[in-house]
């Protein structure tokens, strides 16, 4: 039943793959499509009693969760692919690494300066791109609190960039 449901929602899976930059011309498209099917089924089983009842919210729930898990999988594959390569980085790779060190340092510094709830908001809003209504329900906070989180994160980032200049 769950695989039939997942296949019936193949449009949703195609849109998740498209958003992740995986088109039908991608050499591993079929593998990623199968991975998304498995993610869909796992989500349906894991959240069977907690899924939204209205179809739009349900579809948004699956879309966001599938996208986040697919991106995590792609990052994991990219990490292992890069670490299996030779240790003499090319000019392109070293430029990529240098630009990402700044982001990693910023994320680490933010994690140290923000509360756990604020950092969780940061993950949900910016990494997973979830809507504010969903984030409010997930964190059990008001919209006003979410806006305070946004303001604090912005000022913290500004402070960190001033300190590093």
N, C-alpha and C positions, 0 to 999 in steps of 0.2 A: 504493500500500500504506500509506503513512504517513498520508494523509488519512483512509483507511478506519479505521485504528487510532485516530486522533484522534476521529473521529465515534463510534466504538464506546465511547470513554471520555467521552462527552458529560456523564455524571453528574459526573465529576471537574471538567470545565470549568464546569458550572453551580455547583458548590460553591465554586470559586475566585471566580467572579463574585459569588456571594451574599456571600462573606466580604468582598469589596471593596465591598459595598454596592450592587451593580448587580443589581437584580431584573428580572424579565421585564417589569415595568411601566415600567422606565427607557426614555426615548425613544431612546437609542442602544444598547439591549441587543443587537440583532442585530450591530451593528458591533463591539462588544466581544467577542461570542461568536466572530465571525470572526477577530478579533485573537488570541484565545486559541487557536483552531485553528492559526493560523500559528505562534504561539509553541510549541505542542506539537510541531508538525512540525519546527521548527527545532531544538528541544531533542533530539528523537529522532535527527535527522541529526548534530548536533554531538557528542552523547555516545553514539553507536551502540555503540561497543565498551566504554564505561565504565559502562553502566547496570547497576543492581543486578539480580540474577537472580530473586530472590524477588518475587512480585507486590506484596506490601504495601510493601516498601522502594521498589520501582519507582514505585508510585502516589504515595507520599509525596514522592519525588524530583520527579516531575512537578508535583505540587500546589504544593510550596514554590517551585520555580523559576518556574512560571507566575504564581503570586501575586506574587512579587517583581518580575517583569518587568511585570506589569499595573499594579502600584502605581507603578513608575517611570514608566510611560507616562501614567498619570493625573496624576501630579505634573508631568510635562513639559507636558501639555495645560493643566493649571491655571496653570502658570507663564506660558505663552504667552498664555492668555486674560486673565490679570490684567495682563500687560504691554501688551496691546493696548488696554486700557481707558483712559479719560481719566486725566490725571495729577492731577486733583483727587479724592482719595480720599473716599469717603463715611465717615460716622461708623463704620459697621460694619466697613468695610475697614480703617480706621486702627486700630481696636481689635484686629482680627485680626493686623495687621502687628506691633503693639506686643507682643502675647503671643508671637508667633513669634520676635521678635528675641531674647528671653531664651533660647529653645531653640537658636537658631542660635549665639548666643554661647557657650552651654554646650557645644555640640557642638565648636565650634572650640577652646575651652579644653581639652576632653577630648582632642582629637586631638593637641594640643601636649604634654600631660602623660603620655599613654599610649604604650607601645611600639606598633609597627606590628601586632604579633601580638595585643596586647590590644585595639586598636581594631578589628581584623578580627573578633575574637570579639564585640565589642559590636555590630557590624553584623549578624553572622550570628544572634546570639541574640535581639537586640531588634528590629532592623529587619525581618529576614526570618523571625523566630520559628522558627528551626530547632531540632530536638531536640538535646540535649547529645551523644548518641552520634554523630550526624552531624557536629556541630561538631568533636568530638575527632578523627574520621577526617579531616575536611577540613584541620584545622590540624596534624594529626599530633602531638597532645599527649594526655596522660593526663587522666582526669576530675579528678584532684587539681589539676592545673595550671589547668583550667577554673574550678574553685572559687576558686583563688587569683586568677584574673583577675576574677571576680565581686566578690570582697572588695576588691581594689584599686580597681576602678571605683566601688564604693559609697563607699569612703573618699575617693576623689578628688572625687566629686560633692559629698560633705558638705563637704570643704575649700573647694571653689569656691563653694558657696552661702554658707558662713560669710564668705568674703572679699568677696562681693558685697553682703552685708547692711549 
